[in-house]
Amino acid sequence: MSKLEDRVNEILGIPTADKIKDLPTKEVKPPVPRTEDKNKADVDNDYKYSRENYYNLIEKGQEAIEGILDIAREGQHPRAYEVAGQLISQVATTVDKLQDLQKKLKDLKDLPKTASPQIKNALFVGSTAELQKMLKNKDEVNESKNITPEEKDISDKWFKLY
């Protein structure tokens, strides 16, 4: 470097190459690589990937909180404490999302066990007169009968199933 650059660096407080070696270094953690297991279902792989991302976000948020709290303590400015509070809130929200992820995975895994082929909601499509006529002949129409989508039945006229 030239004398001019050395002088400007000295005035601005920028360390020279000799002093850079003496500065403390911070250990940087590498991001968690995405690993996909071909033997597991997509749900499991997505869960694992989402979980790793939430953990990374929480760790980064905690580092950011520590940094902003240091700045807030040094500056004693209310805005810095407000930002720290917002960061704490965001990290807490991320922790809640991590817990929700656990619940969603449990619900997804329990779904095939609790799923039922029975129809829970039926919607009547027709006029009031047709409905009254159907209700009068309720015993005839309400015969228990399994109807597959391929089969045609008179009751298809009365109900549209969802």
DSSP file with accessible surface (Angstrom, degrees, kcal/mol):
  #  RESIDUE AA STRUCTURE BP1 BP2  ACC     N-H-->O    O-->H-N    N-H-->O    O-->H-N    TCO  KAPPA ALPHA  PHI   PSI    X-CA   Y-CA   Z-CA
    1    1 A M              0   0  146      0, 0.0     2,-0.1     0, 0.0     0, 0.0   0.000 360.0 360.0 360.0 154.8    0.0    0.0    0.0
    2    2 A S     >  -     0   0   58      1,-0.1     4,-2.3     4,-0.0     5,-0.2  -0.301 360.0-106.6 -83.5 169.4    1.0    3.6   -0.6
    3    3 A K  H  > S+     0   0  188      1,-0.2     4,-2.5     2,-0.2     5,-0.2   0.871 120.3  55.3 -63.3 -36.5    1.7    6.1    2.2
    4    4 A L  H  > S+     0   0  128      2,-0.2     4,-2.7     1,-0.2     5,-0.2   0.938 109.1  45.8 -62.7 -47.2   -1.6    7.8    1.3
    5    5 A E  H  > S+     0   0  100      1,-0.2     4,-2.6     2,-0.2     5,-0.2   0.906 112.9  50.8 -64.1 -40.2   -3.6    4.7    1.8
    6    6 A D  H  X S+     0   0   66     -4,-2.3     4,-2.1     2,-0.2    -1,-0.2   0.914 111.7  47.5 -61.9 -42.3   -1.8    3.9    5.0
    7    7 A R  H  X S+     0   0  134     -4,-2.5     4,-2.5     2,-0.2    -2,-0.2   0.924 112.5  48.2 -66.3 -43.6   -2.5    7.4    6.3
    8    8 A V  H  X S+     0   0   63     -4,-2.7     4,-2.6     1,-0.2     6,-0.2   0.920 112.2  50.0 -63.6 -43.7   -6.2    7.3    5.3
    9    9 A N  H  X>S+     0   0   27     -4,-2.6     5,-2.5    -5,-0.2     4,-0.9   0.895 110.6  50.2 -61.4 -39.0   -6.6    3.8    6.9
   10   10 A E  H  <5S+     0   0  133     -4,-2.1     3,-0.4    -5,-0.2    -2,-0.2   0.929 111.8  47.1 -66.0 -41.6   -5.0    5.2   10.1
   11   11 A I  H  <5S+     0   0  114     -4,-2.5    -2,-0.2     1,-0.2    -1,-0.2   0.917 115.9  44.5 -66.3 -41.7   -7.3    8.2   10.2
   12   12 A L  H  <5S-     0   0  119     -4,-2.6    -1,-0.2    -5,-0.2    -2,-0.2   0.581 112.9-117.8 -81.2  -8.2  -10.4    6.0    9.6
   13   13 A G  T  <5 +     0   0   61     -4,-0.9    -3,-0.2    -3,-0.4    -4,-0.1   0.754  59.1 154.1  80.1  21.4   -9.3    3.4   12.1
   14   14 A I      < -     0   0   79     -5,-2.5    -1,-0.3    -6,-0.2    -2,-0.1  -0.742  45.1-120.5 -84.4 127.1   -9.1    0.6    9.5
   15   15 A P        -     0   0   49      0, 0.0     2,-0.1     0, 0.0    -1,-0.1  -0.352  22.7-129.0 -69.8 146.6   -6.6   -2.0   10.6
   16   16 A T     >  -     0   0   41      1,-0.1     4,-1.9    -2,-0.0     3,-0.4  -0.300  35.3 -90.4 -84.2 176.3   -3.6   -2.7    8.4
   17   17 A A  H  > S+     0   0   61      1,-0.2     4,-1.0     2,-0.2    -1,-0.1   0.849 127.4  54.5 -59.7 -33.6   -2.5   -6.2    7.3
   18   18 A D  H  4 S+     0   0  125      1,-0.2     4,-0.5     2,-0.2    -1,-0.2   0.903 112.1  42.8 -66.6 -39.9   -0.3   -6.5   10.3
   19   19 A K  H  > S+     0   0  131     -3,-0.4     4,-0.6     1,-0.2     3,-0.4   0.712 100.9  69.7 -81.3 -22.4   -3.2   -5.8   12.7
   20   20 A I  H >< S+     0   0   95     -4,-1.9     3,-1.0     1,-0.2    -1,-0.2   0.880  94.3  56.8 -63.6 -35.7   -5.7   -7.9   10.9
   21   21 A K  T 3< S+     0   0  175     -4,-1.0    -1,-0.2     1,-0.2    -2,-0.2   0.832 105.2  52.2 -63.9 -30.0   -3.9  -11.1   12.0
   22   22 A D  T 34 S+     0   0  136     -4,-0.5    -1,-0.2    -3,-0.4    -2,-0.2   0.603  85.8 105.6 -83.7 -12.2   -4.3  -10.0   15.6
   23   23 A L  S << S-     0   0   92     -3,-1.0     2,-0.1    -4,-0.6    -3,-0.0  -0.400  80.6-106.1 -70.1 145.0   -8.1   -9.4   15.4
   24   24 A P        -     0   0  123      0, 0.0     2,-0.3     0, 0.0    -1,-0.1  -0.440  34.0-142.5 -70.2 142.3  -10.3  -12.1   17.1
   25   25 A T        -     0   0  137     -2,-0.1     2,-0.5    -3,-0.1     0, 0.0  -0.814   4.6-135.5-106.7 149.4  -12.1  -14.4   14.7
   26   26 A K        -     0   0  163     -2,-0.3     2,-0.4     0, 0.0     0, 0.0  -0.873  20.8-121.8-105.1 133.9  -15.5  -15.7   15.1
   27   27 A E        -     0   0  174     -2,-0.5     2,-0.5     1,-0.0     0, 0.0  -0.599  25.7-152.5 -76.1 127.5  -16.3  -19.3   14.4
   28   28 A V        -     0   0  118     -2,-0.4    -1,-0.0     0, 0.0     0, 0.0  -0.891   7.0-139.2-105.2 126.2  -18.9  -19.7   11.7
   29   29 A K        -     0   0  121     -2,-0.5     3,-0.1     1,-0.1    -2,-0.0  -0.688  22.1-123.0 -82.3 132.6  -21.1  -22.8   11.7
   30   30 A P        -     0   0  109      0, 0.0    -1,-0.1     0, 0.0     0, 0.0  -0.428  35.1 -97.9 -71.2 149.1  -21.7  -24.2    8.2
   31   31 A P        -     0   0  110      0, 0.0     0, 0.0     0, 0.0     0, 0.0  -0.327  43.4 -98.5 -64.8 152.5  -25.4  -24.6    7.3
   32   32 A V        -     0   0   71     20,-0.1     2,-0.1    -3,-0.1    24,-0.0  -0.571  41.9-126.2 -73.4 122.7  -26.9  -28.0    7.7
   33   33 A P        -     0   0   94      0, 0.0     2,-0.6     0, 0.0    -1,-0.1  -0.404  23.0-108.9 -70.3 150.3  -26.9  -29.7    4.4
   34   34 A R        -     0   0  126     -2,-0.1     2,-0.5     2,-0.0    15,-0.0  -0.685  36.8-169.1 -81.4 120.6  -30.2  -31.1    3.1
   35   35 A T        -     0   0   70     -2,-0.6     2,-0.5    10,-0.1    14,-0.1  -0.937   3.8-164.0-113.4 134.0  -30.1  -34.9    3.2
   36   36 A E        -     0   0   89     -2,-0.5     2,-0.7    12,-0.1     3,-0.0  -0.975   8.8-150.0-121.2 124.7  -32.8  -36.9    1.5
   37   37 A D    >   -     0   0   62     -2,-0.5     3,-1.2     1,-0.1     8,-0.1  -0.841   1.6-158.1 -95.4 118.0  -33.4  -40.5    2.3
   38   38 A K  T 3  S+     0   0  168     -2,-0.7    -1,-0.1     1,-0.2     4,-0.1   0.710  89.9  61.4 -68.5 -20.0  -34.7  -42.4   -0.7
   39   39 A N  T 3  S+     0   0  153      2,-0.1    -1,-0.2    -3,-0.0     2,-0.2   0.639  95.1  74.0 -81.9 -15.2  -36.2  -45.1    1.5
   40   40 A K  S <  S-     0   0  102     -3,-1.2     5,-0.0     1,-0.1     0, 0.0  -0.632  89.3-100.3 -98.8 160.4  -38.5  -42.8    3.4
   41   41 A A     >  -     0   0   58     -2,-0.2     4,-2.1     1,-0.1     3,-0.2  -0.249  34.6-107.5 -72.1 161.8  -41.7  -41.1    2.2
   42   42 A D  H  > S+     0   0  113      1,-0.2     4,-3.1     2,-0.2     5,-0.3   0.853 119.3  60.0 -58.5 -35.3  -41.8  -37.5    1.0
   43   43 A V  H  > S+     0   0   59      1,-0.2     4,-2.5     2,-0.2    -1,-0.2   0.930 106.6  45.7 -60.8 -43.5  -43.6  -36.6    4.2
   44   44 A D  H  > S+     0   0   40     -3,-0.2     4,-2.6     2,-0.2    -1,-0.2   0.913 114.2  47.8 -67.3 -42.2  -40.7  -37.8    6.3
   45   45 A N  H  X S+     0   0    7     -4,-2.1     4,-2.6     2,-0.2    -2,-0.2   0.923 113.7  47.2 -64.3 -43.4  -38.1  -36.1    4.1
   46   46 A D  H  X S+     0   0   83     -4,-3.1     4,-2.8     2,-0.2     5,-0.2   0.903 112.0  51.1 -64.5 -40.2  -40.1  -32.8    4.1
   47   47 A Y  H  X S+     0   0   39     -4,-2.5     4,-2.8    -5,-0.3    -2,-0.2   0.948 111.5  46.8 -61.3 -46.7  -40.5  -33.0    7.8
   48   48 A K  H  X S+     0   0   81     -4,-2.6     4,-2.4     1,-0.2    -2,-0.2   0.924 114.3  47.3 -63.7 -42.8  -36.8  -33.6    8.4
   49   49 A Y  H  X S+     0   0   89     -4,-2.6     4,-2.3     2,-0.2    -1,-0.2   0.929 114.0  47.0 -64.9 -45.0  -35.9  -30.7    6.0
   50   50 A S  H  X S+     0   0   42     -4,-2.8     4,-2.6     1,-0.2    -2,-0.2   0.915 111.3  52.0 -63.0 -41.4  -38.4  -28.3    7.6
   51   51 A R  H  X S+     0   0   92     -4,-2.8     4,-2.4    -5,-0.2    -1,-0.2   0.923 109.1  49.2 -62.4 -44.9  -37.2  -29.2   11.1
   52   52 A E  H  X S+     0   0   36     -4,-2.4     4,-2.4     1,-0.2    -1,-0.2   0.911 111.5  50.2 -61.8 -40.7  -33.6  -28.6   10.2
   53   53 A N  H  X S+     0   0   61     -4,-2.3     4,-2.6     2,-0.2    -2,-0.2   0.905 109.6  50.1 -64.6 -42.2  -34.5  -25.2    8.7
   54   54 A Y  H  X S+     0   0   57     -4,-2.6     4,-2.5     2,-0.2    -1,-0.2   0.917 110.3  50.6 -62.7 -41.2  -36.5  -24.2   11.8
   55   55 A Y  H  X S+     0   0   95     -4,-2.4     4,-2.5     1,-0.2    -2,-0.2   0.926 111.2  48.5 -61.7 -43.1  -33.5  -25.2   14.0
   56   56 A N  H  X S+     0   0   34     -4,-2.4     4,-2.7     1,-0.2     5,-0.2   0.914 111.5  49.7 -62.0 -43.0  -31.2  -23.1   11.8
   57   57 A L  H  X S+     0   0   99     -4,-2.6     4,-2.4     2,-0.2    -1,-0.2   0.904 111.0  49.5 -63.0 -40.2  -33.6  -20.1   12.0
   58   58 A I  H  X S+     0   0   16     -4,-2.5     4,-2.4     2,-0.2    -2,-0.2   0.928 111.9  48.0 -65.7 -43.3  -33.9  -20.4   15.8
   59   59 A E  H  X S+     0   0   76     -4,-2.5     4,-2.1     2,-0.2    -2,-0.2   0.934 113.5  46.7 -63.3 -45.2  -30.1  -20.5   16.2
   60   60 A K  H  X S+     0   0  120     -4,-2.7     4,-2.4     1,-0.2    -1,-0.2   0.895 111.7  52.5 -63.4 -39.0  -29.6  -17.5   13.9
   61   61 A G  H  X S+     0   0   12     -4,-2.4     4,-2.5    -5,-0.2    -1,-0.2   0.903 107.6  51.0 -63.8 -39.0  -32.3  -15.6   15.7
   62   62 A Q  H  X S+     0   0  101     -4,-2.4     4,-2.3     2,-0.2    -2,-0.2   0.906 110.3  49.3 -66.4 -39.0  -30.6  -16.3   19.1
   63   63 A E  H  X S+     0   0   71     -4,-2.1     4,-2.3     2,-0.2    -2,-0.2   0.915 111.6  49.5 -63.3 -41.8  -27.3  -15.0   17.7
   64   64 A A  H  X S+     0   0   45     -4,-2.4     4,-2.8     1,-0.2     5,-0.2   0.892 109.2  52.2 -65.0 -38.2  -29.2  -11.9   16.4
   65   65 A I  H  X S+     0   0   23     -4,-2.5     4,-2.5     2,-0.2     5,-0.2   0.932 108.9  49.9 -63.2 -44.8  -30.8  -11.4   19.8
   66   66 A E  H  X S+     0   0  126     -4,-2.3     4,-1.9     1,-0.2    -2,-0.2   0.929 113.1  47.6 -59.6 -42.8  -27.5  -11.5   21.6
   67   67 A G  H  X S+     0   0   30     -4,-2.3     4,-2.1     1,-0.2    -2,-0.2   0.930 113.1  45.7 -64.9 -45.7  -26.0   -9.0   19.1
   68   68 A I  H  X S+     0   0   29     -4,-2.8     4,-2.8     1,-0.2    -1,-0.2   0.856 110.4  54.5 -70.8 -30.8  -28.9   -6.5   19.3
   69   69 A L  H  X S+     0   0   43     -4,-2.5     4,-2.5    -5,-0.2    -1,-0.2   0.894 107.3  51.0 -68.4 -36.2  -28.9   -6.8   23.1
   70   70 A D  H  X S+     0   0   83     -4,-1.9     4,-2.2    -5,-0.2    -2,-0.2   0.934 112.7  46.2 -62.4 -44.2  -25.2   -5.9   23.2
   71   71 A I  H  X S+     0   0   99     -4,-2.1     4,-2.8     1,-0.2     5,-0.3   0.916 112.2  50.8 -64.2 -41.7  -26.0   -2.9   21.0
   72   72 A A  H  X S+     0   0    0     -4,-2.8     4,-2.4     1,-0.2     5,-0.3   0.905 110.4  49.1 -64.3 -40.6  -29.0   -1.9   23.2
   73   73 A R  H  < S+     0   0  138     -4,-2.5    -1,-0.2     2,-0.2    -2,-0.2   0.901 115.0  44.4 -65.4 -40.4  -26.9   -2.1   26.4
   74   74 A E  H  < S+     0   0  168     -4,-2.2    -2,-0.2    -5,-0.2    -1,-0.2   0.914 124.1  33.0 -70.8 -42.6  -24.1    0.0   24.9
   75   75 A G  H  < S-     0   0   54     -4,-2.8    -2,-0.2    -5,-0.2    -3,-0.2   0.701  84.4-150.7 -88.3 -22.3  -26.4    2.6   23.3
   76   76 A Q     <  +     0   0  131     -4,-2.4    -3,-0.1    -5,-0.3    -4,-0.1   0.838  42.7 152.0  52.8  35.0  -29.2    2.6   25.9
   77   77 A H    >>  -     0   0  111     -5,-0.3     4,-1.4    -6,-0.2     3,-0.5  -0.816  49.2-139.4 -99.3 134.8  -31.6    3.6   23.0
   78   78 A P  H 3> S+     0   0   98      0, 0.0     4,-2.1     0, 0.0     5,-0.1   0.844 101.3  59.6 -61.3 -33.0  -35.2    2.6   23.3
   79   79 A R  H 3> S+     0   0  123      1,-0.2     4,-2.5     2,-0.2     5,-0.2   0.894 101.8  53.6 -64.0 -37.7  -35.4    1.7   19.6
   80   80 A A  H <> S+     0   0   14     -3,-0.5     4,-2.1     1,-0.2    -1,-0.2   0.908 109.8  47.7 -64.1 -39.7  -32.6   -0.9   20.1
   81   81 A Y  H  X S+     0   0   95     -4,-1.4     4,-2.3     2,-0.2    -1,-0.2   0.866 109.7  53.9 -68.5 -34.0  -34.6   -2.5   22.9
   82   82 A E  H  X S+     0   0  103     -4,-2.1     4,-2.2     2,-0.2    -2,-0.2   0.931 108.9  47.8 -64.6 -43.8  -37.7   -2.5   20.7
   83   83 A V  H  X S+     0   0   39     -4,-2.5     4,-2.5     1,-0.2    -2,-0.2   0.908 110.1  53.0 -63.2 -40.0  -35.9   -4.3   17.9
   84   84 A A  H  X S+     0   0    2     -4,-2.1     4,-2.4     1,-0.2    -1,-0.2   0.920 108.5  50.5 -61.2 -42.3  -34.6   -6.8   20.5
   85   85 A G  H  X S+     0   0   37     -4,-2.3     4,-2.2     1,-0.2    -1,-0.2   0.896 109.8  49.9 -62.4 -40.2  -38.2   -7.4   21.7
   86   86 A Q  H  X S+     0   0   88     -4,-2.2     4,-2.4     2,-0.2    -2,-0.2   0.906 110.4  50.1 -65.7 -40.8  -39.3   -8.0   18.1
   87   87 A L  H  X S+     0   0   37     -4,-2.5     4,-2.4     2,-0.2     5,-0.2   0.913 109.6  50.7 -63.4 -42.3  -36.5  -10.4   17.5
   88   88 A I  H  X S+     0   0   85     -4,-2.4     4,-2.4     1,-0.2    -2,-0.2   0.926 110.8  50.0 -61.2 -41.6  -37.4  -12.3   20.6
   89   89 A S  H  X S+     0   0   71     -4,-2.2     4,-2.3     1,-0.2    -2,-0.2   0.907 110.2  49.8 -63.5 -41.5  -41.0  -12.5   19.5
   90   90 A Q  H  X S+     0   0  118     -4,-2.4     4,-2.1     2,-0.2    -1,-0.2   0.896 110.7  49.0 -67.2 -38.7  -40.0  -13.8   16.0
   91   91 A V  H  X S+     0   0   18     -4,-2.4     4,-2.3     2,-0.2    -2,-0.2   0.920 110.6  51.1 -66.3 -40.5  -37.8  -16.5   17.5
   92   92 A A  H  X S+     0   0   48     -4,-2.4     4,-2.2     1,-0.2    -2,-0.2   0.905 109.1  51.3 -62.8 -38.6  -40.7  -17.5   19.8
   93   93 A T  H  X S+     0   0   64     -4,-2.3     4,-2.3     1,-0.2    -1,-0.2   0.899 108.4  51.6 -64.2 -40.0  -43.0  -17.7   16.8
   94   94 A T  H  X S+     0   0   25     -4,-2.1     4,-2.0     2,-0.2    -2,-0.2   0.896 107.8  51.8 -64.8 -38.2  -40.5  -19.9   15.0
   95   95 A V  H  X S+     0   0   51     -4,-2.3     4,-2.1     1,-0.2    -2,-0.2   0.920 109.3  50.6 -63.6 -40.6  -40.4  -22.2   18.0
   96   96 A D  H  X S+     0   0   84     -4,-2.2     4,-2.5     1,-0.2    -2,-0.2   0.897 108.4  52.2 -62.6 -39.5  -44.2  -22.4   17.9
   97   97 A K  H  X S+     0   0  101     -4,-2.3     4,-2.0     2,-0.2    -1,-0.2   0.871 106.4  53.9 -65.1 -35.4  -44.0  -23.3   14.2
   98   98 A L  H  X S+     0   0   18     -4,-2.0     4,-1.5     2,-0.2    -1,-0.2   0.916 109.9  47.1 -64.2 -40.9  -41.6  -26.0   15.0
   99   99 A Q  H  X S+     0   0  118     -4,-2.1     4,-1.8     1,-0.2    -2,-0.2   0.897 110.3  52.3 -67.9 -38.2  -44.0  -27.4   17.5
  100  100 A D  H  X S+     0   0   83     -4,-2.5     4,-2.9     1,-0.2    -1,-0.2   0.859 103.8  58.4 -63.6 -35.1  -46.9  -27.1   15.0
  101  101 A L  H  X S+     0   0   29     -4,-2.0     4,-2.3     2,-0.2    -1,-0.2   0.910 104.3  51.2 -60.8 -40.8  -44.7  -29.0   12.5
  102  102 A Q  H  X S+     0   0   83     -4,-1.5     4,-2.2     2,-0.2    -2,-0.2   0.932 111.6  47.1 -60.3 -45.2  -44.6  -31.9   15.0
  103  103 A K  H  X S+     0   0  126     -4,-1.8     4,-2.6     1,-0.2    -2,-0.2   0.917 110.9  51.2 -65.6 -41.8  -48.4  -31.9   15.4
  104  104 A K  H  X S+     0   0  134     -4,-2.9     4,-2.5     2,-0.2    -1,-0.2   0.901 109.6  50.1 -64.2 -39.6  -48.9  -31.7   11.6
  105  105 A L  H  X S+     0   0   24     -4,-2.3     4,-2.4     2,-0.2    -1,-0.2   0.932 110.8  49.7 -64.0 -43.0  -46.7  -34.7   11.1
  106  106 A K  H  X S+     0   0  131     -4,-2.2     4,-2.0     1,-0.2    -2,-0.2   0.923 111.6  48.9 -61.1 -42.9  -48.5  -36.7   13.7
  107  107 A D  H  X S+     0   0   76     -4,-2.6     4,-1.2     1,-0.2    -1,-0.2   0.896 110.8  50.6 -64.1 -39.9  -51.8  -35.8   12.1
  108  108 A L  H  < S+     0   0   94     -4,-2.5    -1,-0.2     1,-0.2    -2,-0.2   0.893 112.1  46.6 -65.7 -38.4  -50.5  -36.8    8.7
  109  109 A K  H  < S+     0   0  105     -4,-2.4     4,-0.3     1,-0.2    -1,-0.2   0.819 114.6  47.1 -74.1 -29.2  -49.3  -40.2   10.0
  110  110 A D  H >X S+     0   0   53     -4,-2.0     4,-1.6    -5,-0.2     3,-0.5   0.656  91.1  86.4 -83.7 -14.4  -52.6  -40.8   11.8
  111  111 A L  H 3X S+     0   0   99     -4,-1.2     4,-1.8     1,-0.2     3,-0.4   0.907  84.8  50.9 -57.3 -49.1  -54.8  -39.8    8.8
  112  112 A P  H 34 S+     0   0  101      0, 0.0    -1,-0.2     0, 0.0    -2,-0.1   0.855 110.9  50.8 -61.5 -29.4  -54.9  -43.2    7.1
  113  113 A K  H <4 S+     0   0  171     -3,-0.5    -2,-0.2    -4,-0.3    -3,-0.1   0.851 118.3  36.2 -73.5 -34.5  -55.9  -44.9   10.4
  114  114 A T  H  < S+     0   0  104     -4,-1.6    -1,-0.2    -3,-0.4    -3,-0.1   0.569  88.5 113.4 -97.6  -8.9  -58.8  -42.5   11.0
  115  115 A A     <  -     0   0   66     -4,-1.8    -4,-0.0    -5,-0.2     0, 0.0  -0.389  49.1-162.9 -67.4 138.8  -60.0  -41.9    7.4
  116  116 A S        -     0   0   50      2,-0.2    -2,-0.1    -2,-0.1    -3,-0.0  -0.970  22.8-145.6-125.6 136.9  -63.4  -43.3    6.8
  117  117 A P        +     0   0  133      0, 0.0     2,-0.1     0, 0.0    -1,-0.1   0.534  68.4 110.9 -77.9  -3.8  -65.0  -44.1    3.4
  118  118 A Q  S    S-     0   0  150      1,-0.1     2,-0.4     2,-0.0    -2,-0.2  -0.428  76.1-113.4 -72.2 149.4  -68.4  -43.1    4.8
  119  119 A I        -     0   0  101      1,-0.2     3,-0.1    -2,-0.1    -1,-0.1  -0.660  30.8-178.8 -83.7 128.4  -70.0  -39.9    3.5
  120  120 A K        +     0   0  165     -2,-0.4     2,-0.4     1,-0.2    -1,-0.2   0.748  66.8  37.5 -99.1 -30.5  -70.3  -37.3    6.2
  121  121 A N        -     0   0  124     41,-0.4    41,-0.9     2,-0.0     2,-0.4  -0.984  60.5-178.9-127.5 136.0  -72.1  -34.5    4.4
  122  122 A A  E     -A  161   0A  62     -2,-0.4     2,-0.5    39,-0.2    39,-0.2  -0.986  12.3-152.7-131.4 142.4  -74.8  -34.7    1.7
  123  123 A L  E     -A  160   0A  87     37,-1.5    37,-2.3    -2,-0.4     2,-0.4  -0.964  13.3-134.5-119.6 127.7  -76.4  -31.8   -0.1
  124  124 A F  E     -A  159   0A  50     -2,-0.5     2,-0.5    35,-0.2    35,-0.2  -0.664  18.7-169.3 -80.3 129.2  -80.0  -32.0   -1.5
  125  125 A V        +     0   0   77     33,-1.1     2,-0.3    -2,-0.4    -2,-0.0  -0.959  45.9  66.6-120.3 111.2  -80.2  -30.6   -5.0
  126  126 A G  S    S-     0   0   43     -2,-0.5     2,-0.1     4,-0.0    32,-0.1  -0.960  80.6 -58.2 164.8-177.6  -83.8  -30.1   -6.2
  127  127 A S     >  -     0   0   57     -2,-0.3     4,-2.0     1,-0.1     5,-0.1  -0.366  46.6-109.2 -86.8 169.2  -87.0  -28.2   -5.6
  128  128 A T  H  > S+     0   0  104      1,-0.2     4,-2.6     2,-0.2     5,-0.2   0.888 119.0  54.9 -64.1 -38.9  -89.0  -27.9   -2.4
  129  129 A A  H  > S+     0   0   66      1,-0.2     4,-2.4     2,-0.2    -1,-0.2   0.916 107.8  49.1 -62.9 -42.0  -91.8  -30.1   -3.9
  130  130 A E  H  > S+     0   0   65      2,-0.2     4,-2.4     1,-0.2    -1,-0.2   0.897 110.7  51.1 -64.4 -38.0  -89.3  -32.8   -4.7
  131  131 A L  H  X S+     0   0   58     -4,-2.0     4,-2.6     2,-0.2    -2,-0.2   0.932 110.8  47.5 -65.0 -44.1  -88.0  -32.6   -1.2
  132  132 A Q  H  X S+     0   0  116     -4,-2.6     4,-2.0     1,-0.2    -2,-0.2   0.914 112.1  50.1 -63.8 -40.5  -91.4  -32.9    0.3
  133  133 A K  H  X S+     0   0  132     -4,-2.4     4,-1.7     1,-0.2    -1,-0.2   0.916 111.4  48.9 -63.0 -41.4  -92.2  -35.8   -1.9
  134  134 A M  H  < S+     0   0   18     -4,-2.4     7,-0.3     1,-0.2    -2,-0.2   0.904 109.2  52.1 -65.9 -40.9  -89.0  -37.5   -0.9
  135  135 A L  H >< S+     0   0  101     -4,-2.6     3,-1.2     1,-0.2    -1,-0.2   0.850 107.4  52.8 -66.5 -33.0  -89.7  -37.0    2.8
  136  136 A K  H 3< S+     0   0  175     -4,-2.0     3,-0.3     1,-0.3    -1,-0.2   0.886 114.8  41.3 -66.7 -38.0  -93.1  -38.6    2.5
  137  137 A N  T >X S+     0   0   66     -4,-1.7     4,-1.8     1,-0.2     3,-0.7  -0.085  79.4 133.9 -98.7  34.2  -91.6  -41.6    0.8
  138  138 A K  H <>  +     0   0  111     -3,-1.2     4,-2.5     1,-0.3    -1,-0.2   0.850  65.5  55.5 -55.8 -41.1  -88.7  -41.6    3.3
  139  139 A D  H 34 S+     0   0  138     -3,-0.3    -1,-0.3     1,-0.2    -2,-0.1   0.877 109.1  47.2 -64.4 -35.7  -88.9  -45.3    4.0
  140  140 A E  H X4 S+     0   0  133     -3,-0.7     3,-0.6     1,-0.2    -1,-0.2   0.891 117.1  41.5 -72.8 -39.0  -88.5  -46.2    0.3
  141  141 A V  H 3< S+     0   0   44     -4,-1.8    -2,-0.2    -7,-0.3    -1,-0.2   0.846 106.4  62.6 -79.3 -31.8  -85.6  -43.9   -0.4
  142  142 A N  T 3<  +     0   0  111     -4,-2.5    -1,-0.2    -5,-0.2    -2,-0.1   0.188  66.5 138.3 -86.0  19.1  -83.7  -44.5    2.8
  143  143 A E    <   -     0   0  129     -3,-0.6     2,-0.6     1,-0.1    -3,-0.0  -0.444  64.4-111.1 -61.6 135.0  -83.0  -48.2    2.2
  144  144 A S        +     0   0  125     -2,-0.1     2,-0.3     2,-0.0    -1,-0.1  -0.593  56.6 153.6 -75.1 120.0  -79.5  -48.9    3.2
  145  145 A K        -     0   0  120     -2,-0.6     2,-0.6     2,-0.0    -2,-0.0  -0.992  43.2-128.6-149.1 133.4  -77.7  -49.7    0.0
  146  146 A N        -     0   0  153     -2,-0.3     2,-0.5     2,-0.0    -2,-0.0  -0.792  28.2-171.3 -86.9 124.1  -74.0  -49.3   -1.0
  147  147 A I        -     0   0   63     -2,-0.6     6,-0.0     4,-0.0    -2,-0.0  -0.964   7.5-156.5-118.8 121.8  -73.7  -47.3   -4.2
  148  148 A T    >   -     0   0   59     -2,-0.5     3,-1.1     1,-0.1    -2,-0.0  -0.576  34.4-106.5 -88.6 160.0  -70.4  -47.1   -6.0
  149  149 A P  T 3  S+     0   0  119      0, 0.0    -1,-0.1     0, 0.0    -2,-0.0   0.796 119.0  57.5 -59.5 -24.8  -69.8  -44.1   -8.3
  150  150 A E  T 3  S+     0   0  155      2,-0.1     2,-0.1     0, 0.0    -3,-0.0   0.811  93.1  82.0 -76.3 -27.7  -70.1  -46.5  -11.3
  151  151 A E  S <  S-     0   0   99     -3,-1.1     2,-0.4     1,-0.0    -4,-0.0  -0.470  71.4-141.9 -78.8 149.5  -73.6  -47.6  -10.4
  152  152 A K        +     0   0  177     -2,-0.1     2,-0.3     3,-0.0    -4,-0.1  -0.897  25.2 169.6-110.8 140.4  -76.7  -45.6  -11.3
  153  153 A D    >   -     0   0   50     -2,-0.4     3,-1.5     1,-0.1     4,-0.3  -0.975  45.8-114.4-145.8 157.6  -79.6  -45.3   -8.9
  154  154 A I  T >> S+     0   0  132     -2,-0.3     3,-2.0     1,-0.3     4,-0.5   0.853 112.0  68.0 -63.2 -31.5  -82.7  -43.2   -8.6
  155  155 A S  H >> S+     0   0   28      1,-0.3     4,-2.0     2,-0.2     3,-0.7   0.723  82.1  75.2 -65.6 -17.0  -81.4  -41.6   -5.4
  156  156 A D  H <4 S+     0   0   75     -3,-1.5    -1,-0.3     1,-0.2    -2,-0.2   0.818  91.0  57.8 -60.5 -28.4  -78.7  -39.9   -7.6
  157  157 A K  H <4 S+     0   0  139     -3,-2.0    -1,-0.2    -4,-0.3    -2,-0.2   0.829 110.5  41.9 -68.7 -30.6  -81.6  -37.6   -8.7
  158  158 A W  H << S+     0   0   30     -3,-0.7   -33,-1.1    -4,-0.5     2,-0.4   0.804 116.6  37.1 -91.0 -31.4  -82.2  -36.6   -5.1
  159  159 A F  E  <  -A  124   0A  67     -4,-2.0     2,-0.5   -35,-0.2   -35,-0.2  -0.953  52.7-159.9-128.8 143.3  -78.8  -36.1   -3.7
  160  160 A K  E     -A  123   0A 112    -37,-2.3   -37,-1.5    -2,-0.4     2,-0.3  -0.986  27.6-145.4-115.5 119.8  -75.5  -34.8   -4.9
  161  161 A L  E      A  122   0A  95     -2,-0.5   -39,-0.2   -39,-0.2    -2,-0.0  -0.662 360.0 360.0 -93.6 140.6  -72.8  -36.1   -2.6
  162  162 A Y              0   0  163    -41,-0.9   -41,-0.4    -2,-0.3   -42,-0.2  -0.915 360.0 360.0-119.0 360.0  -69.7  -34.1   -1.7
